[in-house]
Amino acid sequence: MNPPRRTRDAAETRAGILDAAERLFAERGFDATPTSAIAEAAGVPKGLLFYYFPTKSQLLRALVAERMSLGPVDVDALAEPGDPARSLLNLTAKIRELEDASHVIGVIISREQHTHPEVLSALLEHRDRLQSLIEKVLAASSPVRPAASRLRSAALAWLGILALGSDRATEAARSELASLAEYVTDGLRPARHGRRSARA
């Protein structure tokens, strides 16, 4: 009976260290946070912190790798058949909800990506996952089956819009976001034969 208890205690201790690091890195930044402060905030001896994470960089790497995940997202619950624009907005609200619950995504990544390659790498992987989610929601909600290239282009466009963070602002900005969703999803419709190009 003792081994499971020890395993649970080890997992709780490790999670507590990650919790403390997440909070302090978000508040102070990685470079301004000494490991002694993390150990104190986690309520563990500094030596125990180094047992789990031999260097502060390894602690940051573990934090980013384990807590950048958005978790399971039910695409079918977010996709509204025949309305890809509304489906995009549903997905965006879910993404923001998940991101707001994590200092890792909301603060640490944006602050540390330029000085720590492992953070930038995790951010790029996170964006790839977001793009995949967007493509799945668009495919599930589109009234026609879009070409893969159109799905990819629409997803990349929406990623760029999300990076601006306009949905976090005023009601007017959210209304503009809805208009942008309509604009982006218009590109999923099949091109009409004989339609003139913009340069014609």
TISE-837431 format. One line per 5 residues: number of its first residue (from 1); their letters; for each residue x, y, z of N, C-alpha, C, O. Coordinates in steps of 0.1 Angstrom, whole numbers. Atoms other than C-alpha are relative to their C-alpha. Example, Ala and Ser with C-alpha at 12.3 -4.5 7.8 and 13.67 -1.06 7.14 Angstrom:
1) as) 9:-12:0:123:-45:78:9:12:0:19:12:7; -9:-11:0:137:-11:71:-8:11:8:-3:22:9 $
END
This chain:
1) mnppr) 8:-12:0:0:0:0:9:13:0:4:23:-4; -8:-12:-1:29:23:6:5:6:-13:5:18:-15; -5:-6:13:43:26:-30:-10:9:-7:-6:20:-11; 9:-9:6:11:41:-44:0:14:7:-2:24:1; 0:-13:-7:11:67:-16:13:8:-3:12:20:-4 $
6) rtrda) -13:-7:3:48:76:-23:-1:6:-14:3:17:-16; 1:-5:14:40:79:-60:-9:12:0:-6:22:-7; 10:-12:-1:10:102:-52:7:12:6:5:23:1; -7:-11:-6:32:123:-29:10:6:-10:11:19:-10; -10:-5:9:59:126:-55:-7:8:-11:-2:19:-15 $
11) aetra) 7:-7:11:34:136:-82:-6:14:5:-5:24:-2; 5:-12:-6:18:162:-58:11:10:2:10:22:0; -11:-9:-2:52:176:-49:5:6:-13:7:18:-14; -5:-5:13:63:179:-85:-10:10:-6:-6:21:-11; 10:-9:5:30:195:-95:0:14:8:-2:24:2 $
16) gilda) 0:-12:-8:33:220:-66:12:9:-4:11:21:-4; -12:-8:5:68:230:-78:-4:7:-13:0:19:-15; 4:-6:13:54:236:-113:-10:11:2:-10:21:-5; 9:-11:-3:25:256:-99:7:12:5:4:23:1; -8:-11:-6:49:278:-79:8:7:-11:8:19:-12 $
21) aerlf) -9:-6:11:72:283:-109:-9:7:-10:-6:18:-15; 9:-7:10:42:291:-132:-4:14:5:-4:23:-2; 4:-13:-6:30:318:-108:11:10:0:9:22:-3; -11:-9:-2:64:333:-101:6:5:-14:9:16:-15; -5:-4:14:76:332:-138:-10:10:-6:-5:20:-13 $
26) aergf) 10:-9:6:43:350:-148:2:14:7:0:24:1; -1:-12:-8:48:376:-120:13:8:-2:13:20:-5; -13:-7:0:85:383:-122:8:-2:-13:17:6:-15; -8:4:11:98:367:-153:10:-11:4:13:-13:15; -9:11:-3:121:337:-156:13:4:6:17:-1:16 $
31) datpt) -13:-3:-4:154:354:-152:0:7:14:10:5:22; 0:-7:-13:143:374:-121:-6:-8:11:-7:-4:22; 6:9:-10:129:344:-103:11:-10:4:15:-19:-3; -10:10:-4:155:325:-82:-7:-13:4:-18:-13:8; 6:13:-4:150:288:-75:-3:0:14:-13:-8:18 $
36) saiae) 3:0:-14:150:295:-38:-14:6:2:-21:1:11; 14:-5:-1:118:316:-43:-10:-10:-4:-21:-11:2; 9:10:4:102:288:-62:-2:-11:10:-13:-15:14; 1:10:-11:111:263:-35:-8:4:12:-16:-3:17; 7:-5:-11:98:285:-8:-15:1:-3:-24:-3:5 $
41) aagvp) 14:-1:4:65:292:-27:-6:-14:-1:-18:-16:2; 6:14:1:61:254:-33:0:-7:14:-6:-18:15; -1:6:-13:69:247:4:9:-13:0:6:-22:8; -9:11:0:97:223:-4:15:5:2:18:17:-1; -14:-4:-1:135:223:4:6:2:-14:1:-4:-24 $
46) kgllf) -6:-3:14:156:237:-25:6:-12:-6:6:-14:-18; -6:12:5:174:204:-27:-10:-9:-7:-7:-16:-16; 10:9:6:141:186:-34:-4:6:-14:-8:-2:-23; 3:-6:13:133:211:-62:10:-5:-10:7:-9:-22; -11:4:9:167:202:-78:-1:-15:-3:4:-20:-13 $
51) yyfpt) 2:14:2:158:165:-74:-9:-2:-12:-7:-11:-20; 10:2:11:128:169:-97:5:8:-13:3:3:-24; -5:-9:11:144:197:-119:14:4:2:16:14:9; -14:-3:-3:182:197:-119:4:15:-3:13:20:3; -3:-14:3:183:232:-135:-13:8:-2:-24:2:-4 $
56) ksqll) 12:-9:1:159:262:-137:-5:-1:-15:-17:0:-17; 4:1:14:159:258:-175:-8:-13:-3:-17:-13:-10; 8:12:1:147:222:-172:-14:2:6:-23:-4:1; 13:-3:-6:120:235:-149:-9:7:-10:-21:4:-12; 7:-8:10:109:260:-176:-4:-9:-11:-16:-8:-16 $
61) ralva) 3:9:11:111:233:-203:-12:-9:4:-21:-11:-4; 11:9:-4:88:210:-183:-13:7:2:-23:2:-2; 12:-8:-2:64:237:-174:-7:3:-14:-19:2:-15; 5:-4:13:60:248:-210:-5:-13:-7:-16:-13:-13; 3:13:7:59:212:-224:-13:-6:6:-22:-11:-2 $
66) ermsl) 11:7:-6:33:200:-199:-13:9:1:-24:4:2; 11:-9:-3:11:231:-195:-4:9:-12:-13:18:-10; 5:-7:12:8:244:-230:-12:-6:-7:-19:-1:-15; 10:7:6:-17:218:-238:-14:6:2:-17:11:13; 14:-5:-1:-53:230:-245:-9:-10:6:-20:-7:10 $
71) gpvdv) 9:10:-5:-66:197:-233:-10:-5:-11:-9:0:-22; 9:5:10:-94:178:-251:-10:11:-4:-16:18:5; 10:-9:5:-116:200:-273:-10:-8:-8:-6:-14:-18; 10:7:7:-149:186:-285:-4:8:-13:-12:17:-12; 3:-7:13:-150:197:-322:-15:0:-3:-20:10:-8 $
76) dalae) 14:1:4:-185:184:-328:-9:9:9:-19:14:4; 8:-9:-9:-198:204:-298:1:15:-4:-8:23:-2; -3:-14:3:-183:236:-312:-5:3:-15:-8:15:-18; 4:-2:14:-192:231:-349:-15:1:-2:-22:-8:3; 14:-1:3:-225:244:-360:-2:-2:-15:2:5:-23 $
81) pgdpa) 1:4:15:-235:227:-393:-5:11:-8:-16:17:-5; 5:-10:9:-238:251:-421:4:14:3:2:24:-4; -4:-13:-4:-223:280:-402:14:0:5:17:1:17; -14:1:-4:-185:279:-402:4:13:7:13:12:16; -4:-12:-7:-183:316:-391:-3:-1:15:5:2:24 $
86) rslln) 4:1:-14:-202:310:-359:8:-11:7:11:-10:19; -8:10:-5:-183:278:-354:14:5:4:20:1:14; -13:-7:-3:-150:298:-355:-1:8:13:8:7:21; 1:-8:-12:-163:321:-329:-2:-9:13:3:-6:23; 2:10:-11:-174:291:-307:14:-5:4:17:-6:16 $
91) ltaki) -13:5:-3:-139:277:-310:9:10:7:16:7:16; -8:-11:-6:-123:310:-302:-3:2:14:6:4:22; 4:-2:-14:-143:314:-271:5:-11:9:10:-9:20; -6:12:-7:-132:279:-260:15:1:2:20:-1:13; -14:-2:-1:-96:286:-267:4:10:10:13:8:18 $
96) reled) -3:-11:-9:-96:319:-248:-3:-5:15:4:-1:24; 3:5:-14:-113:301:-218:11:-8:5:15:-7:17; -11:9:-4:-85:275:-218:13:8:3:20:5:12; -12:-8:-1:-58:301:-223:0:8:13:10:10:19; 1:-9:-11:-70:324:-196:2:-7:13:6:-1:23 $
101) ashvi) -2:8:-12:-68:296:-171:15:-4:2:19:-10:12; -14:4:0:-31:292:-178:10:12:-1:9:19:-12; -10:-11:1:-3:317:-170:11:-4:-11:17:5:-17; -11:4:10:20:296:-193:-4:5:-13:5:11:-20; 4:-4:13:0:304:-224:-1:15:0:3:22:-9 $
106) gviis) 3:-14:0:-11:339:-214:11:9:2:11:20:-4; -10:-9:-4:20:354:-200:14:-5:-3:22:2:-9; -14:4:0:51:333:-198:5:-2:-14:16:2:-17; -4:3:13:52:322:-234:3:13:-8:14:15:-14; -2:-13:7:48:358:-248:13:7:5:19:14:-2 $
111) reqht) -11:-7:-6:75:370:-224:14:-7:-3:24:0:-6; -12:7:0:101:343:-227:4:-6:-14:15:-12:-16; -2:7:13:98:331:-264:12:6:-7:18:-1:-15; -11:-6:7:125:355:-276:13:-3:6:24:-1:-1; -13:3:-7:152:344:-251:2:-14:3:13:-18:6 $
116) hpevl) -1:15:-4:145:307:-246:-5:-8:-12:-17:-9:-14; 5:7:12:144:285:-277:-10:-11:3:-19:-13:-5; 10:11:-3:125:257:-259:-14:6:1:-24:-1:-2; 13:-6:-2:97:282:-252:-6:3:-14:-17:1:-17; 4:-3:14:96:293:-289:-5:-13:-7:-15:-13:-14 $
121) salle) 4:13:6:95:257:-300:-13:-5:5:-22:-10:-3; 13:3:-5:66:250:-277:-11:8:-5:-22:3:-8; 10:-9:6:48:280:-290:-4:-4:-14:-16:-4:-18; 2:4:14:52:269:-326:-9:-13:0:-17:-15:-9; 8:12:-1:38:234:-316:-14:3:4:-24:-3:-2 $
126) hrdrl) 13:-4:-4:9:251:-299:-8:6:-11:-20:3:-13; 7:-6:12:1:271:-330:-4:-11:-10:-15:-10:-16; 4:11:9:2:239:-351:-13:-7:5:-21:-11:-3; 12:7:-6:-23:223:-327:-13:9:-2:-24:4:-5; 11:-9:3:-45:254:-330:-5:0:-14:-17:0:-17 $
131) qslie) 4:0:14:-44:254:-367:-7:-13:-4:-17:-13:-11; 7:13:3:-54:217:-368:-14:1:6:-23:-4:-1; 13:-2:-6:-83:225:-344:-9:8:-9:-21:5:-12; 8:-9:8:-95:253:-366:-4:-7:-13:-16:-6:-17; 3:7:12:-93:232:-397:-11:-10:2:-20:-12:-6 $
136) kvlaa) 11:11:-3:-114:204:-381:-13:7:3:-23:1:-2; 12:-7:-2:-140:229:-369:-6:5:-13:-18:4:-15; 5:-5:13:-143:245:-403:-5:-12:-9:-15:-10:-15; 4:11:9:-145:211:-421:-13:-6:5:-22:-10:-3; 12:6:-5:-172:199:-397:-12:9:-1:-23:4:-1 $
141) sspvr) 11:-9:1:-193:230:-401:-3:5:-14:-14:11:-16; 2:-5:13:-189:239:-437:-12:-7:-8:-13:-19:-7; 11:7:8:-220:233:-459:5:-8:-12:-3:-16:-17; -6:7:11:-197:221:-487:13:-6:5:18:-1:16; -13:6:-4:-166:200:-485:11:9:-6:14:8:-18 $
146) paasr) -10:-9:6:-138:226:-488:13:-7:-4:16:-18:1; -13:5:4:-105:219:-506:9:2:12:8:11:20; -9:-1:-11:-77:212:-482:8:13:0:11:18:11; -8:-12:0:-58:242:-494:-8:12:5:-3:21:11; 9:-11:-5:-88:265:-486:-1:-1:15:-1:9:22 $
151) lrsaa) 1:2:-14:-91:250:-452:13:5:7:12:12:17; -13:-4:-6:-54:256:-445:1:15:-1:5:22:9; -1:-15:1:-56:292:-458:-9:7:10:-5:17:16; 10:-6:-10:-87:300:-437:5:-2:14:4:8:22; -5:3:-14:-71:284:-406:12:10:3:13:15:14 $
156) lawlg) -11:-9:-2:-39:304:-411:-4:15:2:1:22:10; 6:-13:-1:-59:336:-416:-6:2:14:-4:13:20; 6:-2:-13:-78:330:-384:10:0:11:9:7:21; -11:0:-10:-46:322:-364:6:14:1:9:19:12; -6:-14:0:-33:357:-375:-10:9:7:-5:18:14 $
161) ilalg) 10:-9:-7:-65:373:-363:0:-3:15:-1:7:23; 0:3:-14:-64:355:-330:12:6:7:12:10:19; -13:-6:-5:-28:367:-325:-2:14:4:5:20:13; 2:-14:-4:-41:402:-324:-8:2:13:-8:13:19; 7:-1:-13:-63:394:-294:-12:9:0:-16:14:10 $
166) sdrat) 11:-10:0:-92:416:-306:-12:-5:7:-21:3:11; 12:5:-7:-118:393:-291:0:2:15:-10:0:22; 0:-2:-15:-106:402:-256:-4:14:3:-5:18:15; 2:-15:-3:-114:439:-260:-15:3:1:-23:-4:8; 14:-5:-2:-147:458:-264:-10:-8:-8:-7:-16:-16 $
171) eaars) 11:6:8:-181:448:-277:1:3:-14:-2:-5:-23; -2:-4:14:-173:467:-309:10:-9:-6:9:-13:-18; -10:8:5:-142:447:-313:-5:-15:-2:-1:-21:-12; 6:14:2:-161:414:-308:-9:0:-12:-10:-10:-19; 9:0:12:-186:425:-334:9:0:-13:5:-6:-23 $
176) elasl) -9:0:12:-157:432:-358:6:-14:-2:8:-18:-13; -5:14:1:-144:397:-350:-10:-9:-7:-6:-17:-15; 10:8:7:-177:382:-361:0:3:-15:-2:-6:-23; -1:-3:14:-174:401:-393:12:-6:-7:11:-11:-18; -12:6:5:-139:389:-398:-2:-15:-2:3:-21:-12 $
181) aeyvt) 3:14:1:-151:353:-392:-8:-3:-13:-6:-12:-20; 8:1:12:-177:358:-420:9:1:-12:8:-6:-22; -9:-3:11:-150:372:-443:10:-12:-2:11:-16:-14; -10:11:1:-125:343:-436:-7:-12:-6:-2:-19:-14; 7:12:4:-151:316:-441:-6:1:-14:-10:-9:-20 $
186) dglrp) 4:-1:14:-163:331:-474:9:-6:-9:5:-11:-20; -10:6:8:-131:318:-488:-1:-15:-1:6:-21:-10; 2:15:1:-143:282:-482:-9:-4:-11:-10:-15:-15; 9:3:11:-169:285:-509:7:-3:-13:17:3:-15; -7:3:13:-160:269:-542:1:13:-9:-9:21:-9 $
191) arhgr) -2:-12:9:-147:295:-567:-10:-2:-12:-12:-13:-17; 9:1:11:-173:303:-593:7:0:-14:17:7:-16; -6:1:13:-164:294:-629:-2:13:-7:-13:19:-7; 1:-12:8:-157:324:-650:1:13:9:0:24:3; -1:-12:-8:-153:347:-620:13:7:-3:24:1:-4 $
196) rsara) -12:-8:3:-129:375:-628:9:1:12:5:2:23; -10:-2:-11:-97:378:-608:0:15:4:-6:23:-3; 0:-13:-5:-92:409:-587:8:10:-9:6:22:-9; -8:-8:9:-66:421:-613:-6:2:-14:-1:10:-22; 5:0:14:-88:416:-643:-7:14:-3:-12:16:-14 $
END
